[in-house]
Amino acid sequence: MLWLDAEAVRNFVMVADLQSFTRAADAMGSTQAAVSVKLKRLEERVGRKLIERTPRRVRLSADGALFIESARSFLAAHDKAVAGLSCSARRFTLGIAGHVAGPEVTTLLARLSQHDPALTIEVQVDNSTLLLDAFDRGELDAAIVRREDDRRDGEVLGPEHFGWFATPEFDHRLGEPIRLATLSRLCGVRDLAIRTLDDAGIPWVEVFVGGGSSLVTAAVSAGLATAVFPSRLAPPGTVEVSRKFGLPDVPATEIVLHSSLTDRRSREALRILACAFHEHRAKAG
């Protein structure tokens, strides 16, 4: 009867997700050689080549692509069984910026739960500035935020592109201040939008200030104003209006993962967060 070693399967999944033996070893607190040996033993046991490795690329083989989801399910069942023998609960506090949180959050949480069924996940959604302050005070285990201009630390998860969005019926007359819907005055995206307009010499007026991104979405969807949104999170029924109204391009920024956690289990959770984020954006693109 064929049996599988959970750690070998975990090595396979981590290599597949990170597309790198080096990054997988780092995430698991191991060495590249050890990861390679465990993967080779797994391939010998199942009688299939699971990972194709070249000097430039690491990727799933055809058999590996067929096995990956079953491998995830196997690990989820294994970890749930192990967690059932332990009475020690773990908590993971994650901050996600309001202008970053999107459909991928479901994938992030599902992957974290599969990774550690005994994990209590606490999520805070706020603006990047407040989340970074909370992270620096040690109140968050990790934070996924928009890149702040004055700090270069953190792991880049990907670029973020913005646009000006409004309903097709939204009317703006040339020469009049452009009507804006924004978040609070601590919002970095608000600052980015206003700075872009000021640099272009375009007058503006705030006609709606919301306490959350959902409220700004409601105001724009109601035709009250235009607002800057990440292109992937534009409200349904709105269109990009920069050309229509002669609005300047909003500079792109980066989405960054911050964390100071160092233990193996936490590093694995962070790698899962990053991989799930990358995976969802790749599918959306």
VENMOMO-V258006 format. One line per field, one symbol per residue. phi: phi as a letter, one per 40 degrees, with the letter a starting at -180 (. if undefined). burial: 1 if it has 9 or more other C-alpha atoms within 8 Angstrom, else 0. A space follows every 50 residues. Layout:
# VENMOMO-V258006
phi->???
burial->???
This chain:
# VENMOMO-V258006
phi->.cbbcccccccdccccccfaccccccccgbbcccccccccccccccgacb bcbbdbabaccccccccccccccccccccccccccbcccbbbbbbbcdcb caccddcdcccccccaccccbbbbbacdcccccccccgcbcaabbcdccc abcgcccicbbbacbacdccbbcdgcdccbbbcccccccddccccccccc gbcaacbabbcaccccdcccccgcabacbddcbccdgbbcbccdbgcccc dcbbcbbbabcbcdccccccccdccccdccccccc
burial->00000001111111110111101111110111011101101110000011 11000001111011101100110011011100100000000111111111 10010011101111111110100011111011011000011111111100 00000110111111111001000000011111110011011111011100 01110111110010111011101111111100011001111100001001 00111111100001011110111111110110000
